[in-house]
Amino acid sequence: MASIMFTDSTTARLLPFTPTGKGTVFLGRFVSPPHVGFLKRSSPRTLSLHISSTPSPVITAAMATDASAKVIDGKSVAKQIREEIAAEVSRMKDEIGVVPGLAVILVGERKDSATYVRNKKKACESVGINSFEVHLPEDSSEQEVLNAISGFNDDPSVHGILVQLPLPSHMKEQNILNAVTIEKDVDGFHPLNIGRLAMRGREPLFVPCTPKGCIELLHRYGVEIKGKRAVVIGRSNIVGMPAALLLQREDATVSIVHSRTKNPEEITRQADIIISAVGQPNMVRGSWIKPGAVIIDVGINPVEDATSPRGYRLVGDICYEEACKIASAITPVPGGVGPMTIAMLLSNTLSAAKRAYNLQ
């Protein structure tokens, strides 16, 4: 077998969707399957699925495959979530006169980071959330970044703080992220939030956005998780590790495949559910996939394509052309997990604002 190289990270910035009772945003409808209604949280960790009067079978990881897998349309789901968030933001403004605020700190001139920040600002505007930005030069000191964080920590109009990663090499990422107060850690990277996520009987204030979006897609498409075998490919702090913890909370039996794993193909082929986030284009081939598995592809990888006006196209970690003939359901790239990441960030910001004012 050809050698496989893992990076345990994704090439793009991969940013929760934490329920807070009546303040939770729910999907009213979605594209596929056509007759599954919205999902309702009955407890912080349990989702109840409501079926409409014209039932359609929910997707399960053990179902027989069609000629082509169901497409898990993250773009459509995220659009519905943003519409619900906009309604909640408007209600909050009308009831208590408060508008949620998200602050983003960008250090340096990386074009990809600038693009991500710009997209987040546009997303905030689309739902009525106020956005704040501090853009510091590449050679800024770590203390200057900490000062910016401190200012937003103390600002009551800011309910969520996001430090755009990666940071310049002379800065200690851990020191920067730990400085964000836990009540405004909408990225979910604070060690107290991660620690609570890892512990049974504890609930984090926020969960990292991308893995939370992955689990939310599984729930909203009626994918059964409890008792299933799940494989997470990649163990980054941003996606892989918290995704594995979330799957454990859903009572899946979880394995993590990483750069030192022996026989990754064999392990992955046992999975009913696969979440891949390693940043290696088309690494997971059809031979890795169990018939009927459900696949969430977090990877966003550019590959050369002479037929594209840009000279490249985006693909995931999963070889889509092969996987869609074997899996029961799969997220596309682009249009799968990516839109959900920003939707979860907006949802976390809304939850933070509601929590600050004890608003249900």
C-alpha positions as CSV (number, residue, x, y, z in Angstrom):
1,M,0.0,0.0,0.0
2,A,1.2,3.5,-0.8
3,S,2.5,5.4,2.1
4,I,0.2,7.9,3.7
5,M,1.2,11.2,5.3
6,F,-0.9,12.8,8.0
7,T,-0.7,16.4,9.1
8,D,-3.3,16.2,12.0
9,S,-4.6,19.6,10.9
10,T,-6.6,21.1,8.2
11,T,-5.3,23.6,5.6
12,A,-8.0,26.1,6.3
13,R,-8.9,27.9,9.6
14,L,-11.4,25.6,11.1
15,L,-13.5,27.1,13.6
16,P,-20.9,25.7,18.7
17,F,-23.8,25.4,18.8
18,T,-24.4,25.0,22.5
19,P,-28.1,24.7,23.5
20,T,-29.4,27.1,26.1
21,G,-33.0,26.1,26.5
22,K,-35.4,28.3,24.6
23,G,-32.5,30.3,23.2
24,T,-31.3,27.4,21.1
25,V,-31.6,27.9,17.3
26,F,-33.3,25.1,15.5
27,L,-33.6,24.1,11.9
28,G,-37.2,24.3,10.6
29,R,-36.6,22.4,7.4
30,F,-33.8,21.1,5.4
31,V,-33.1,19.7,2.0
32,S,-32.5,16.0,2.5
33,P,-34.1,13.8,3.6
34,P,-37.2,15.7,2.5
35,H,-39.7,14.8,5.2
36,V,-37.6,15.0,8.4
37,G,-38.8,17.9,10.6
38,F,-36.7,20.1,12.9
39,L,-34.7,18.7,15.7
40,K,-35.4,19.7,19.3
41,R,-33.1,19.6,22.2
42,S,-34.7,18.0,25.2
43,S,-31.6,18.2,27.4
44,P,-28.1,19.7,27.0
45,R,-26.9,16.4,25.5
46,T,-29.9,14.8,24.0
47,L,-31.6,15.5,20.7
48,S,-35.2,14.5,19.9
49,L,-36.1,13.9,16.3
50,H,-39.6,14.8,15.2
51,I,-41.0,13.2,12.0
52,S,-43.6,14.9,9.9
53,S,-46.9,13.4,8.8
54,T,-45.3,12.1,5.6
55,P,-42.5,10.0,7.1
56,S,-39.2,9.2,5.4
57,P,-36.6,6.9,6.9
58,V,-33.8,8.6,8.8
59,I,-30.3,7.9,7.7
60,T,-28.6,5.3,9.8
61,A,-25.0,4.2,9.5
62,A,-26.1,0.6,8.9
63,M,-28.5,1.4,6.0
64,A,-27.9,-0.1,2.5
65,T,-26.4,2.3,0.1
66,D,-28.0,3.6,-3.1
67,A,-26.1,4.1,-6.3
68,S,-25.1,7.5,-4.9
69,A,-24.9,8.7,-1.3
70,K,-27.2,11.3,0.2
71,V,-25.6,14.7,0.1
72,I,-25.5,16.3,3.6
73,D,-26.1,19.9,2.5
74,G,-24.3,22.1,5.1
75,K,-24.9,25.2,3.0
76,S,-28.6,24.8,3.2
77,V,-28.6,23.9,6.9
78,A,-26.4,26.8,7.7
79,K,-28.6,29.2,5.8
80,Q,-31.6,28.1,7.9
81,I,-29.6,28.5,11.1
82,R,-28.6,32.0,10.2
83,E,-32.2,32.9,9.5
84,E,-33.2,31.6,13.0
85,I,-30.3,33.5,14.6
86,A,-31.4,36.7,12.9
87,A,-34.8,36.3,14.4
88,E,-33.4,35.7,17.8
89,V,-31.1,38.7,17.6
90,S,-34.0,40.9,16.6
91,R,-36.1,39.6,19.5
92,M,-33.2,40.3,22.0
93,K,-32.9,43.8,20.7
94,D,-36.6,44.4,21.0
95,E,-36.9,42.9,24.5
96,I,-33.9,44.2,26.3
97,G,-32.2,46.6,23.8
98,V,-29.0,44.6,23.5
99,V,-27.4,43.5,20.3
100,P,-24.8,40.6,20.5
101,G,-21.3,41.6,19.6
102,L,-18.4,39.6,18.2
103,A,-14.8,40.9,18.3
104,V,-12.1,39.5,16.1
105,I,-8.3,40.0,16.6
106,L,-6.2,39.6,13.4
107,V,-2.4,39.7,13.6
108,G,-0.3,39.9,10.4
109,E,-1.1,40.1,6.7
110,R,-2.0,36.5,5.8
111,K,-4.4,36.7,2.9
112,D,-6.3,33.5,4.0
113,S,-6.7,34.9,7.5
114,A,-7.9,38.2,6.2
115,T,-10.4,36.4,4.0
116,Y,-11.8,34.4,7.0
117,V,-12.1,37.5,9.1
118,R,-13.9,39.3,6.2
119,N,-16.3,36.4,5.8
120,K,-17.1,36.4,9.6
121,K,-17.8,40.1,9.5
122,K,-20.2,39.6,6.6
123,A,-21.9,36.8,8.4
124,C,-22.4,39.0,11.5
125,E,-23.9,41.7,9.4
126,S,-26.3,39.2,7.8
127,V,-27.9,38.3,11.2
128,G,-27.6,41.7,12.9
129,I,-24.7,40.9,15.2
130,N,-22.3,43.8,15.8
131,S,-18.7,43.1,14.8
132,F,-15.5,44.6,16.1
133,E,-12.0,44.1,14.7
134,V,-8.5,44.8,15.8
135,H,-5.9,44.4,13.1
136,L,-2.3,44.3,14.4
137,P,0.9,44.2,12.3
138,E,2.9,41.0,12.0
139,D,5.7,42.3,14.2
140,S,3.4,43.2,17.1
141,S,4.4,42.0,20.5
142,E,2.5,39.4,22.4
143,Q,1.7,42.0,25.0
144,E,-0.1,44.1,22.4
145,V,-2.3,41.2,21.5
146,L,-3.0,40.5,25.2
147,N,-3.9,44.2,25.7
148,A,-6.4,44.0,22.8
149,I,-8.0,40.9,24.4
150,S,-8.1,42.6,27.8
151,G,-10.0,45.5,26.3
152,F,-12.6,43.3,24.8
153,N,-12.8,41.2,27.9
154,D,-13.9,44.3,29.8
155,D,-16.2,45.7,27.1
156,P,-19.9,44.8,27.9
157,S,-20.9,45.4,24.3
158,V,-18.6,42.5,23.2
159,H,-20.0,39.0,24.0
160,G,-17.6,36.9,22.0
161,I,-13.9,37.1,21.3
162,L,-12.1,35.3,18.5
163,V,-8.4,35.4,17.9
164,Q,-7.7,34.5,14.3
165,L,-5.2,31.7,14.0
166,P,-2.4,31.1,13.1
167,L,-0.5,33.7,15.0
168,P,3.0,34.8,14.1
169,S,5.7,32.4,15.1
170,H,7.1,34.6,17.9
171,M,3.9,34.5,19.8
172,K,2.8,31.7,22.2
173,E,-0.6,30.7,21.0
174,Q,-1.5,29.1,24.4
175,N,-0.9,32.4,26.3
176,I,-3.0,34.3,23.8
177,L,-6.0,31.9,23.8
178,N,-5.9,31.5,27.6
179,A,-6.3,35.2,28.0
180,V,-9.8,35.2,26.5
181,T,-12.3,35.2,29.4
182,I,-14.2,31.9,29.4
183,E,-17.6,33.6,29.2
184,K,-16.5,35.1,25.8
185,D,-14.6,32.1,24.4
186,V,-16.9,31.6,21.5
187,D,-14.2,29.6,19.7
188,G,-14.3,27.1,22.5
189,F,-10.5,26.8,22.8
190,H,-10.1,27.8,26.5
191,P,-8.7,24.9,28.5
192,L,-11.6,25.1,30.9
193,N,-14.1,24.7,28.1
194,I,-12.1,21.8,26.6
195,G,-11.7,20.2,30.1
196,R,-15.4,20.4,30.7
197,L,-16.1,18.8,27.3
198,A,-13.9,15.9,28.2
199,M,-15.5,15.3,31.6
200,R,-18.7,13.4,32.1
201,G,-21.3,15.3,34.0
202,R,-19.8,18.7,33.1
203,E,-21.0,21.1,30.4
204,P,-18.7,23.5,28.5
205,L,-19.9,27.0,27.9
206,F,-18.8,26.7,24.3
207,V,-17.6,23.9,22.0
208,P,-15.2,24.5,19.1
209,C,-17.3,25.5,16.1
210,T,-16.2,23.1,13.4
211,P,-16.6,19.8,15.4
212,K,-19.9,21.1,16.9
213,G,-21.1,21.8,13.4
214,C,-20.1,18.3,12.3
215,I,-22.2,16.7,15.1
216,E,-25.1,19.1,14.4
217,L,-25.2,18.0,10.8
218,L,-25.4,14.3,11.9
219,H,-28.3,15.2,14.2
220,R,-30.2,17.3,11.7
221,Y,-30.0,14.5,9.1
222,G,-31.2,11.9,11.5
223,V,-28.0,9.9,11.7
224,E,-28.0,7.5,14.6
225,I,-24.8,7.9,16.7
226,K,-25.5,6.0,19.9
227,G,-23.8,2.6,19.8
228,K,-22.2,3.2,16.4
229,R,-18.5,2.8,15.6
230,A,-17.0,6.2,14.8
231,V,-13.5,7.0,13.4
232,V,-12.1,10.5,13.6
233,I,-9.1,11.0,11.3
234,G,-6.8,13.7,12.7
235,R,-6.3,14.7,16.3
236,S,-5.9,18.5,16.2
237,N,-7.0,20.7,19.1
238,I,-9.3,22.6,16.7
239,V,-11.3,19.7,15.1
240,G,-10.1,16.1,15.7
241,M,-9.8,15.9,19.5
242,P,-13.1,17.8,20.3
243,A,-14.9,15.9,17.6
244,A,-13.9,12.6,19.2
245,L,-15.0,13.9,22.6
246,L,-18.4,15.0,21.2
247,L,-18.9,11.6,19.6
248,Q,-18.1,9.9,22.9
249,R,-20.8,12.1,24.6
250,E,-23.2,10.8,22.0
251,D,-22.3,7.2,23.2
252,A,-20.4,6.2,20.0
253,T,-17.4,3.9,20.2
254,V,-14.7,6.2,19.0
255,S,-11.3,5.5,17.4
256,I,-8.8,8.2,16.4
257,V,-6.6,7.7,13.4
258,H,-3.5,9.9,13.4
259,S,0.0,10.2,12.0
260,R,1.4,7.3,14.0
261,T,-1.6,4.9,13.5
262,K,-0.7,1.6,12.0
263,N,-3.2,0.2,9.5
264,P,-5.3,3.3,9.2
265,E,-7.3,1.9,6.3
266,E,-8.3,-1.2,8.2
267,I,-9.4,0.8,11.3
268,T,-11.4,3.3,9.2
269,R,-13.1,0.6,7.3
270,Q,-14.8,-0.5,10.5
271,A,-16.5,2.9,11.0
272,D,-20.2,3.6,10.7
273,I,-19.4,7.3,11.0
274,I,-16.2,8.9,9.7
275,I,-15.1,12.5,10.5
276,S,-11.9,13.4,8.6
277,A,-9.8,16.5,9.3
278,V,-6.2,16.1,8.3
279,G,-5.8,18.4,5.3
280,Q,-4.6,15.7,2.8
281,P,-6.5,15.8,-0.5
282,N,-8.4,12.6,-1.4
283,M,-6.4,10.6,1.2
284,V,-9.4,8.4,2.2
285,R,-10.2,6.2,-0.8
286,G,-13.2,4.1,-1.4
287,S,-11.4,1.0,-0.1
288,W,-11.2,2.7,3.3
289,I,-15.0,3.0,3.6
290,K,-17.5,0.5,5.0
291,P,-20.6,0.2,2.8
292,G,-23.4,2.4,4.3
293,A,-21.1,4.6,6.4
294,V,-21.8,8.3,6.9
295,I,-19.0,10.6,6.1
296,I,-18.3,14.2,7.4
297,D,-15.4,15.7,5.4
298,V,-13.8,18.7,7.1
299,G,-10.8,18.9,4.8
300,I,-10.5,21.9,2.4
301,N,-7.6,21.3,0.1
302,P,-6.6,23.1,-3.1
303,V,-5.5,20.8,-6.0
304,E,-4.3,21.8,-9.4
305,D,-7.0,21.9,-12.1
306,A,-6.2,23.4,-15.5
307,T,-9.9,23.5,-16.4
308,S,-10.7,25.9,-13.5
309,P,-10.3,29.7,-14.1
310,R,-8.4,29.8,-10.8
311,G,-6.1,27.0,-11.8
312,Y,-7.2,24.9,-8.9
313,R,-10.2,23.4,-7.2
314,L,-11.1,22.5,-3.7
315,V,-11.4,18.9,-2.5
316,G,-11.7,17.2,0.8
317,D,-9.8,14.6,2.6
318,I,-12.2,12.0,1.3
319,C,-12.1,11.0,-2.4
320,Y,-15.7,12.0,-3.1
321,E,-16.0,10.3,-6.5
322,E,-15.3,6.9,-4.8
323,A,-16.9,7.5,-1.5
324,C,-20.3,8.6,-2.8
325,K,-20.7,5.2,-4.4
326,I,-20.2,3.4,-1.1
327,A,-21.3,5.7,1.7
328,S,-25.0,6.3,2.7
329,A,-24.4,10.0,3.2
330,I,-21.6,12.4,2.7
331,T,-20.8,16.1,3.0
332,P,-19.5,17.8,-0.2
333,V,-16.4,20.0,-0.4
334,P,-17.1,22.9,-0.6
335,G,-20.6,23.4,0.8
336,G,-20.5,20.9,3.6
337,V,-18.8,21.6,6.9
338,G,-17.5,25.0,6.0
339,P,-20.8,27.0,6.1
340,M,-21.7,25.3,9.4
341,T,-18.5,26.5,11.1
342,I,-19.4,30.2,10.7
343,A,-23.1,29.4,11.6
344,M,-21.9,27.8,14.8
345,L,-19.7,30.8,15.6
346,L,-22.7,33.1,15.2
347,S,-24.8,30.8,17.4
348,N,-22.2,30.8,20.1
349,T,-22.0,34.6,20.1
350,L,-25.8,34.7,20.5
351,S,-25.7,32.2,23.3
352,A,-22.9,34.3,25.0
353,A,-25.0,37.4,24.9
354,K,-28.1,35.7,26.2
355,R,-26.1,34.2,29.0
356,A,-24.7,37.6,30.0
357,Y,-28.3,38.9,30.5
358,N,-29.9,35.7,31.7
359,L,-32.2,35.7,28.7
360,Q,-33.9,32.5,27.7
